[in-house]
Amino acid sequence: MEYTLKTILVVIAAYIETTNYVNCGEQISGLNQNPDGSGTIKFTPPKLDDEEMNSPYMPDKLKCDGCTILAHMLNKRFDKAHKSRKTLKYLPETEVLDIFENVCSDEFKSCGVKEVNGRVRLTGPGLETENVPGVMQGGGLWPRRLQNMCNFIVDQMDEYEVYQLYLDKSIPFKDSLCAGTSPLNYCSKNKKNQKTEL
């Protein structure tokens, strides 16, 4: 199997981070530790089902993770735009549209999937899975799925409506975009009202 430099670096970083997880008392599958503190660690690529391997759209069980990544990226871009325009209370609509265009056309190179606690999870900016040790599978359909999901958000909610959620600091932006009363409702515990993509 051929590995990219990024995959190798992720595995090395994961090995270094493993010490922190073991010291916290958590059990890591694939870790064989000897009494002298030395040992080996084994990482395997995530086991994907047919939908995760072939569907052009984000699988339902990963939509919360996908929405969280997109919320994180939008939040960072909105923050940066506000810092560069301190005299404005609100960004002009054209700038909000540009931010969405940039995020939705992102290549999502730092995003992929890995197995975390026996479950396939997305990993990328804004997710706790980003720093969990493991082999990340990136590329393939994952960047396109995140782009599709970003465009779906724009179809369901106007860009400026999403920006208004960002401006409301009473609820974290991720929660207001991905859960609760949002039309997306990807991260809600009660998903009966969740809209589905075609």
C-alpha positions in Angstrom: 0.0 0.0 0.0 1.3 3.4 -0.9 1.2 6.2 1.7 1.5 10.0 1.1 3.7 12.1 3.3 0.6 13.6 4.9 -0.6 10.1 6.0 2.9 9.3 7.4 2.9 12.5 9.3 -0.6 11.9 10.7 0.6 8.4 11.9 3.7 9.9 13.5 1.7 12.6 15.2 -0.8 10.0 16.3 1.9 7.9 17.8 3.2 10.9 19.8 -0.3 11.8 20.9 -0.9 8.2 22.0 1.3 8.7 25.1 -1.1 11.5 26.2 -4.2 9.2 25.8 -2.6 6.3 27.6 -1.5 8.5 30.5 -5.1 9.7 30.8 -6.2 6.1 31.3 -8.0 5.6 28.0 -7.5 2.4 26.2 -6.4 2.5 22.6 -7.1 -0.4 20.3 -4.0 -1.7 18.5 -1.7 -0.5 21.3 0.6 -3.2 22.8 2.6 -1.8 25.6 5.4 -3.7 27.4 6.0 -3.3 31.2 9.1 -1.2 30.4 7.0 1.4 28.6 8.0 0.4 25.1 5.6 -1.1 22.7 3.9 -1.0 19.3 0.9 0.6 18.0 -1.2 -0.6 15.1 -3.4 1.7 13.0 -5.7 0.4 10.3 -7.6 2.4 7.7 -11.3 2.9 8.3 -13.7 0.2 7.2 -16.2 1.9 4.9 -19.7 0.6 3.9 -21.1 0.9 0.4 -22.7 4.3 1.0 -19.5 5.7 2.5 -17.4 4.4 -0.5 -19.7 5.2 -3.4 -22.4 7.8 -2.7 -21.8 11.2 -4.2 -23.5 12.7 -1.1 -22.5 12.8 2.5 -23.8 9.7 4.3 -26.5 10.6 6.9 -24.4 9.4 9.9 -21.6 11.8 8.9 -23.7 14.9 8.2 -23.2 16.3 11.7 -19.4 16.1 11.3 -19.6 17.6 7.9 -21.8 20.5 9.1 -19.4 21.1 12.0 -16.5 21.3 9.6 -18.4 23.8 7.4 -19.5 25.8 10.4 -15.9 26.0 11.7 -14.6 27.2 8.3 -17.4 29.8 7.9 -16.9 31.0 11.4 -13.1 31.5 10.8 -13.8 33.4 7.6 -16.5 35.6 9.2 -14.1 36.3 12.1 -11.3 37.3 9.8 -13.5 39.5 7.7 -14.8 41.3 10.8 -11.3 41.9 12.1 -10.3 43.5 8.8 -13.3 45.7 8.8 -13.6 46.8 12.5 -15.6 49.9 11.7 -18.5 47.9 10.2 -21.0 46.3 12.4 -22.2 44.0 9.6 -20.4 42.7 6.5 -21.7 43.8 3.1 -23.8 41.1 1.5 -21.3 40.8 -1.4 -18.6 39.9 1.1 -20.8 37.3 2.8 -21.4 35.8 -0.7 -17.7 35.8 -1.4 -17.0 34.0 1.9 -19.5 31.3 1.0 -18.1 31.0 -2.5 -14.6 30.5 -1.1 -15.7 27.9 1.5 -17.9 26.0 -0.8 -15.2 25.8 -3.5 -12.5 24.8 -0.9 -10.6 21.6 -1.8 -11.0 20.2 1.8 -7.5 18.7 1.6 -7.3 18.5 5.4 -10.5 16.5 5.6 -11.2 12.8 5.4 -12.4 9.9 7.5 -10.9 7.7 10.2 -12.1 5.1 12.6 -12.7 6.5 16.1 -13.9 4.2 18.9 -15.1 1.7 16.3 -17.1 4.3 14.3 -16.2 5.9 11.0 -16.0 9.7 11.6 -15.1 12.6 9.5 -12.0 14.4 10.6 -11.0 18.0 9.8 -11.0 21.5 11.1 -13.3 22.1 14.0 -13.8 18.4 14.9 -12.5 16.7 18.0 -11.6 13.8 15.8 -8.8 15.9 14.1 -6.4 15.1 17.0 -7.5 11.5 17.7 -4.7 9.1 16.7 -5.5 7.0 13.6 -5.1 6.6 9.9 -7.1 9.2 7.9 -8.4 8.4 4.5 -8.7 11.6 2.6 -9.3 12.6 -1.0 -11.7 10.5 -3.2 -15.3 11.6 -2.8 -14.9 13.3 0.5 -13.9 16.8 -0.8 -16.8 16.7 -3.3 -19.3 15.6 -0.6 -18.3 18.5 1.6 -18.7 20.9 -1.4 -22.1 19.4 -2.1 -23.1 19.8 1.5 -21.9 23.4 1.6 -24.0 24.1 -1.6 -27.0 22.3 0.0 -26.8 24.6 3.0 -26.9 27.6 0.6 -29.9 26.1 -1.1 -31.8 25.5 2.2 -30.8 28.8 3.9 -29.9 32.1 2.3 -26.2 33.0 2.8 -27.2 36.1 4.7 -29.5 34.1 6.9 -26.5 31.9 7.8 -24.5 35.0 8.5 -27.2 36.2 10.9 -26.8 33.0 12.8 -23.1 33.8 13.1 -23.9 37.3 14.4 -26.2 35.9 17.2 -23.6 35.2 19.9 -26.2 33.8 22.3 -25.7 30.3 20.8 -22.5 28.9 19.4 -22.5 29.2 15.6 -22.0 25.5 15.1 -25.1 24.8 17.2 -27.3 27.4 15.5 -26.3 26.2 12.0 -26.2 22.4 12.6 -28.7 21.7 15.4 -31.6 23.1 17.3 -34.1 25.0 15.2 -31.9 25.1 12.1 -33.6 23.8 9.0 -30.5 21.5 8.6 -30.8 19.9 12.1 -27.9 17.5 11.4 -26.6 17.4 14.9 -29.9 17.3 16.8 -30.5 14.3 19.1 -34.1 14.2 17.7 -33.7 13.9 14.0 -37.3 13.4 13.1 -37.5 16.8 11.4 -34.2 16.5 9.7 -34.3 17.4 6.0 -32.6 15.0 3.6 -30.5 15.6 0.5 -31.4 14.1 -2.8 
